[in-house]
Amino acid sequence: MSAKIYQPARNAMQSGQAKTKTWVLEFIPSEARAIDPLMGWTSSGDMNSQVKLTFDSKESALEYAQAHGIDAIISLPQKRKHNIRTGGYGENFATKRRTVWTH
């Protein structure tokens, strides 16, 4: 049984960093998904593919995997540079603006 340990990326629809501080242990599927011929749904007999465990740190996730005999692959996150504008959002509507602001 093998699993991957990773830190999830932020939601593409939001600018916040919620749910990106935890680490996730997710089992790698042991069998391929099959398509149901009648409804077209995909299904699998692998129950571990539904399990996602969250941990506060990478070390605790790795300790859990080692304690339960799980071969873990660690995927390190790519940190993004925070874009903090000096004027902020209100700068778009400033009255001291000398040039025309358009899209």
Buried (B, 14 or more C-beta within 10 A) or exposed (E): EEBBBBBBEEEEEEEEEEBEEEBBBBBBEEEEEEEEEEEEEEEBEBEBBEEEBEBEEBEEBBEBBEEEEBEBEBEEEEEEEEEEEEEEEEEEEEEEEEEEEEE
